[in-house]
Amino acid sequence: MADLPRHWTTHVGQAAGHPAAFLGVVAYGALWLAFSRESFGWEAIGTLAIFMMTLFIQRANRRDKLALHAKLDELLRVDHAARSELTHLDEQEPEDIEQHRDEEVRKSDA
């Protein structure tokens, strides 16, 4: 049950980098304009701009992360001494990856 919140937040973070998330912000703005035109002023435009910039940043970070993983996967494939289980490490939750890294650091320090 403790994995449920991490699993849920990971999927929300991935969805924020998807192009459909931009449509969600546009739809939110259109609904705001349609149902509360009197409150749709400069503050609303600023709020929507912040939402859009957050999505742009999330998308750029996701693109960079995926490109880096593709490069690392290629290096792991061509280096026969590398452990193959590392190619699937990016499918785990961030906390599990951090724990794996901590264990590897402890092994190398010993």
PAFIDO-924217 format. One record per atom (N, C-alpha, C): x, y, z; residue number from 1. Coordinates in steps of 0.02 Angstrom, whole numbers. Layout:
<recs>
REC        X        Y        Z   nuvo
REC        X        Y        Z    NUM
...
</recs>
This chain:
<recs>
REC        X        Y        Z   nuvo
REC       41      -60        0      1
REC        0        0        0      1
REC       43       63        0      1
REC      104       59       28      2
REC      148      117       30      2
REC      172      135      -40      2
REC      172       87      -88      3
REC      194      102     -156      3
REC      141      140     -195      3
REC       79      139     -174      4
REC       26      171     -211      4
REC       37      246     -221      4
REC       54      286     -169      5
REC       65      357     -181      5
REC      123      370     -228      5
REC      177      332     -223      6
REC      234      343     -267      6
REC      215      325     -339      6
REC      180      271     -347      7
REC      159      250     -414      7
REC      114      303     -446      7
REC       67      328     -408      8
REC       20      379     -432      8
REC       57      443     -451      8
REC      102      466     -410      9
REC      137      529     -424      9
REC      184      522     -483      9
REC      213      463     -492     10
REC      255      453     -551     10
REC      215      459     -615     10
REC      156      430     -615     11
REC      114      434     -675     11
REC       90      505     -688     11
REC       74      542     -637     12
REC       54      612     -646     12
REC      112      653     -675     12
REC      172      641     -649     13
REC      230      676     -676     13
REC      243      660     -749     13
REC      234      597     -768     14
REC      243      577     -837     14
REC      188      607     -881     14
REC      127      610     -855     15
REC       72      639     -894     15
REC       82      713     -905     15
REC      114      747     -858     16
REC      126      819     -866     16
REC      174      834     -924     16
REC      214      785     -943     17
REC      259      794    -1000     17
REC      229      774    -1066     17
REC      168      750    -1065     18
REC      135      728    -1127     18
REC      102      788    -1161     18
REC      101      790    -1228     19
REC       70      846    -1263     19
REC       -4      858    -1246     19
REC      -39      805    -1226     20
REC     -110      813    -1209     20
REC     -119      856    -1147     20
REC      -68      862    -1105     21
REC      -72      905    -1046     21
REC      -82      978    -1066     21
REC      -54      998    -1122     22
REC      -63     1066    -1147     22
REC     -136     1079    -1165     22
REC     -167     1028    -1194     23
REC     -238     1035    -1210     23
REC     -280     1042    -1147     23
REC     -259     1009    -1093     24
REC     -293     1016    -1029     24
REC     -290     1088    -1003     24
REC     -233     1121    -1010     25
REC     -227     1190     -988     25
REC     -269     1236    -1032     25
REC     -270     1224    -1097     26
REC     -311     1264    -1142     26
REC     -385     1254    -1125     26
REC     -405     1192    -1113     27
REC     -475     1179    -1095     27
REC     -492     1212    -1028     27
REC     -446     1210     -980     28
REC     -457     1243     -916     28
REC     -467     1318     -925     28
REC     -426     1349     -967     29
REC     -433     1420     -982     29
REC     -499     1436    -1016     29
REC     -519     1394    -1063     30
REC     -582     1405    -1098     30
REC     -642     1398    -1051     30
REC     -639     1348    -1007     31
REC     -693     1340     -959     31
REC     -696     1397     -909     31
REC     -637     1420     -888     32
REC     -634     1478     -843     32
REC     -665     1539     -876     32
REC     -647     1549     -938     33
REC     -675     1606     -976     33
REC     -750     1599     -986     33
REC     -773     1539     -998     34
REC     -845     1527    -1011     34
REC     -887     1534     -948     34
REC     -863     1508     -892     35
REC     -904     1506     -832     35
REC     -891     1562     -782     35
REC     -835     1596     -788     36
REC     -820     1650     -741     36
REC     -784     1706     -776     36
REC     -816     1733     -827     37
REC     -786     1785     -869     37
REC     -764     1845     -827     37
REC     -802     1862     -775     38
REC     -786     1922     -735     38
REC     -722     1914     -694     38
REC     -702     1852     -679     39
REC     -640     1841     -642     39
REC     -581     1826     -688     39
REC     -594     1825     -753     40
REC     -540     1810     -801     40
REC     -506     1875     -821     40
REC     -454     1892     -783     41
REC     -416     1953     -798     41
REC     -342     1936     -806     41
REC     -300     1986     -791     42
REC     -228     1976     -797     42
REC     -203     1921     -751     42
REC     -234     1915     -692     43
REC     -213     1862     -647     43
REC     -226     1793     -677     43
REC     -283     1786     -711     44
REC     -299     1722     -743     44
REC     -250     1707     -799     44
REC     -233     1758     -837     45
REC     -184     1748     -892     45
REC     -117     1729     -862     45
REC      -98     1761     -808     46
REC      -35     1743     -774     46
REC      -36     1672     -748     46
REC      -92     1652     -720     47
REC      -98     1583     -695     47
REC      -92     1532     -751     47
REC     -126     1545     -806     48
REC     -122     1500     -863     48
REC      -51     1499     -893     48
REC      -18     1556     -894     49
REC       51     1559     -919     49
REC       97     1518     -875     49
REC       88     1522     -809     50
REC      129     1482     -763     50
REC      116     1407     -774     50
REC       53     1388     -783     51
REC       37     1318     -797     51
REC       73     1295     -861     51
REC       69     1336     -913     52
REC      100     1318     -977     52
REC      176     1313     -970     52
REC      207     1360     -937     53
REC      280     1358     -928     53
REC      301     1296     -887     53
REC      261     1279     -838     54
REC      276     1219     -798     54
REC      274     1157     -843     54
REC      225     1154     -887     55
REC      221     1097     -933     55
REC      278     1097     -983     55
REC      299     1156    -1007     56
REC      356     1161    -1053     56
REC      419     1134    -1019     56
REC      430     1155     -957     57
REC      489     1133     -920     57
REC      486     1058     -908     57
REC      427     1033     -888     58
REC      420      961     -876     58
REC      433      922     -940     58
REC      408      946     -995     59
REC      418      912    -1059     59
REC      492      911    -1079     59
REC      526      968    -1071     60
REC      597      971    -1087     60
REC      637      925    -1042     60
REC      621      923     -978     61
REC      656      878     -932     61
REC      644      805     -951     61
REC      584      789     -969     62
REC      568      720     -988     62
REC      605      701    -1052     62
REC      607      746    -1101     63
REC      643      733    -1163     63
REC      717      721    -1149     63
REC      747      765    -1108     64
REC      818      757    -1092     64
REC      831      692    -1055     64
REC      787      674    -1009     65
REC      795      612     -971     65
REC      791      552    -1017     65
REC      742      551    -1062     66
REC      734      495    -1107     66
REC      794      489    -1155     66
REC      819      545    -1178     67
REC      878      544    -1222     67
REC      939      517    -1185     67
REC      948      539    -1123     68
REC     1004      515    -1083     68
REC      999      441    -1070     68
REC      939      417    -1056     69
REC      929      345    -1044     69
REC      942      305    -1107     69
REC      922      331    -1164     70
REC      935      295    -1227     70
REC     1010      290    -1240     70
REC     1047      343    -1225     71
REC     1119      341    -1234     71
REC     1152      292    -1186     71
REC     1130      294    -1123     72
REC     1158      248    -1073     72
REC     1141      176    -1089     72
REC     1080      164    -1112     73
REC     1060       96    -1131     73
REC     1104       70    -1188     73
REC     1120      114    -1235     74
REC     1164       94    -1290     74
REC     1234       76    -1264     74
REC     1260      117    -1218     75
REC     1325      102    -1189     75
REC     1324       36    -1150     75
REC     1271       23    -1114     76
REC     1266      -40    -1077     76
REC     1260     -100    -1124     76
REC     1228      -90    -1182     77
REC     1221     -145    -1231     77
REC     1288     -162    -1262     77
REC     1330     -113    -1276     78
REC     1393     -127    -1310     78
REC     1448     -148    -1262     78
REC     1442     -133    -1198     79
REC     1492     -153    -1149     79
REC     1470     -220    -1119     79
REC     1504     -272    -1138     80
REC     1483     -339    -1117     80
REC     1497     -352    -1043     80
REC     1538     -310    -1012     81
REC     1552     -319     -941     81
REC     1498     -287     -897     81
REC     1455     -246     -927     82
REC     1403     -212     -889     82
REC     1349     -262     -868     82
REC     1318     -249     -812     83
REC     1264     -292     -788     83
REC     1199     -275     -824     83
REC     1166     -324     -852     84
REC     1107     -311     -892     84
REC     1047     -286     -852     84
REC     1045     -300     -786     85
REC      988     -277     -746     85
REC      986     -200     -741     85
REC     1042     -167     -755     86
REC     1042      -94     -752     86
REC     1001      -63     -808     86
REC      991      -98     -862     87
REC      952      -70     -917     87
REC      879      -59     -899     87
REC      855      -93     -847     88
REC      785      -86     -826     88
REC      778      -45     -762     88
REC      832      -15     -740     89
REC      830       24     -678     89
REC      784       84     -684     89
REC      779      113     -743     90
REC      738      173     -752     90
REC      663      158     -748     90
REC      644       95     -746     91
REC      573       77     -740     91
REC      550       76     -667     91
REC      597       83     -621     92
REC      581       82     -550     92
REC      563      151     -525     92
REC      538      153     -464     93
REC      520      217     -433     93
REC      583      254     -411     93
REC      581      321     -409     94
REC      640      360     -391     94
REC      672      339     -324     94
REC      631      324     -276     95
REC      658      303     -210     95
REC      696      238     -215     95
REC      672      192     -257     96
REC      706      128     -266     96
REC      773      137     -302     96
REC      774      183     -350     97
REC      836      198     -386     97
REC      887      229     -339     97
REC      864      274     -297     98
REC      908      306     -248     98
REC      937      254     -200     98
REC      896      207     -178     99
REC      918      154     -133     99
REC      971      111     -169     99
REC      959       95     -232    100
REC     1007       56     -271    100
REC     1074       92     -276    100
REC     1072      157     -290    101
REC     1133      196     -295    101
REC     1170      198     -229    101
REC     1134      206     -174    102
REC     1165      206     -107    102
REC     1200      139      -93    102
REC     1167       85     -112    103
REC     1196       18     -102    103
REC     1260       10     -143    103
REC     1259       35     -205    104
REC     1319       29     -248    104
REC     1376       71     -220    104
REC     1361      130     -192    105
REC     1413      171     -162    105
REC     1443      136     -101    105
REC     1400      106      -60    106
REC     1425       68       -3    106
REC     1469       11      -24    106
REC     1451      -24      -78    107
REC     1492      -80     -102    107
REC     1560      -56     -127    107
REC     1560        2     -161    108
REC     1623       27     -188    108
REC     1668       56     -134    108
REC     1639       80      -79    109
REC     1679      106      -24    109
REC     1710       51       18    109
REC     1679       -8       16    110
REC     1703      -64       58    110
REC     1765      -97       29    110
</recs>
